[in-house]
Amino acid sequence: MILIVMGVSGCGKSTIGQMLADKFNCEFYDGDDFHPAENIAKMSQGIPLNDDDRAPWLRAIQQAIHQLIVEGKDGVFACSALKERYRAILLENNPDTYFVYLKGSYETIWERMSARAGHYMKAGMLQSQFEALEEPANAITVDISGSPETMIAAILKQLSAS
């Protein structure tokens, strides 16, 4: 089984993703680690990525997921996956892959991002992420206002029901 924890920057993808990986005793992969240097440089300057920028990044994650499936391994990925077409790319040739959507308000996430230091994604770019976000129809959806433990319990409950 592969889980892709998705949502806008600052919603808790890395924290929840690592907790899920620990729970399932599998590897956690941060989507940020798959960005080419040009993307990181662009975001560091406060410039939002476009679809052309995202294409090689999404393909790299899709291929990493596929490799785990071929090897018969489980894994958890953190990836914004903001648009339906991005999610379609990630799912190509990747059965038993599920999205976990961490849903939160702009205000809640803005507050979190404003307090975050040392991350290349700047809080001012949050608006562009909300504008790009196409909420998934087929995902495990969890409200981020609860504690991480409450969120994990909700995800596990929805996974067991599917």
N, C-alpha and C positions, 0 to 999 in steps of 0.2 A: 504494500500500500504506500502511496505517495500522497502527502498532504502539501498543498501550497497555501500558505497563510498570506492573505492579500489585503490590500487597503492602501489608503494614502499614507504618505510619510508621517511618522509620529503616532500612528495608531497602535503600535505595540507588536508589530510583526516579528521582530527579532526576539523579543522577550517571550512571547507566546510560542513562537516556533521552537525555540530552544527548550522550553518546558515540555512541549509535545514530544520532541525528539527524546528527551530524557525519559518521559513516560513510556514511550514505545521502544526504548533502548536501540535507537537508530541514530544516524548522522543528521546533523542540522546544517543546512546550506543557506547562507545569506545571499540573496539576489544581488546585493551591492557588490559582492566579490566577483561577479560575472561582467560588470561594466568595463568596457575598454577605457583606457586612460583618457581618451578624448571626451568621453561622456562625463567622467569625474571632473575634468578641467572645466567643462562647460557649466556643470551644476555648481561647482565651487565659485564661479563668477556670477551665480544667481540667474543663469540662463536656463529656462526649461528645455527639456529634450523634446525633439519632434519624433514622428514615427520612423523616419530614416535613421535617427540616432538609436532608437530602441530596437530596431530589427536584429542587429548582430547580438545584442544582449539577450533578447528573447530566444533566439536560436541556440545560444550557448546554454541557457537554462534548460530548454527543451531537450537538447542532446544529453545533458547531465542526467535529467530525469530518465530518459530512455536507457541510458547506460545502466542505471541502477535497476531498472525493470529487467533488462537483459540478464543482469547478474543475480536476479532474484532477491534483491535487497529492498528494504523499506527506507524511506527518507522523508525529511520535512524541509521544505524550502520556504523562505520568506521572499516574496516578490510582489510588487505593487499590483501588477496585472490589472490595470485600471480599466481597460476597454475589452469588450467582448472579443474583438479580433485578436487581441494579445492572448487572451485565455485560450482561444482556439489554437493558436500556434503552440502554446505550452502543452496542450492535450494531444497534439498530433503524434500518433503511434505510441501513446502512453495510456494504456488502460489502467484501471484501478487507481486513478489520480483524482483527488478531491480538493475542491477549493474551500478554504475557511476564510470567510469575509469578516474582518474586524471593523465594525461599523461604529462611527462616532460623529459627533457634531463638529462643525468647523471651530466653534469656540473652545471646546474641550481640547481638540488637537492643537489649535493655535497656542493655547496655554502651555501644553506639554513641550511643543517645539521651541517656544520662546525661552524655556528654561534649559534646553539641551545645549551643551557646549561641545565643540570639537567635531561636529558632524558636517559633512560637506553640503548636505541639503539644508538650505536656509529657510527659516520660518516664512519669509516673504514669498516663497514659491508655492506655499500651501494652496493658495487660491487657484493656481493653474492645475493642481492635482484634482481639486474638487470639481473644476470645470471639465476635466477630462474623464472623470469617474463615471462609468456606466455600471451601476450596481448589478451584481450578478443575480440571475434568476435561479440558477441551480448551484447553490453553495450552502454550506453550513454558515449561518449568519449569527454573529455574537456581538452584543452591545459592549463597548469598551468601558462603560462607566463603572462596571464592577471590578473587583479585585482580580488579579491574574488567576488566582486559584478558582474563583467563581467562574471566570471565563473558560478555564480548562475543563471544569466540571460540565459546563454547558456544551462544550465541543464534544466531549466524550459521550455525553448522553445522546446528542444528535447523530454521532457516528454509529453508535450501537443500534440506533433506530433505522439506519439506512441499509 
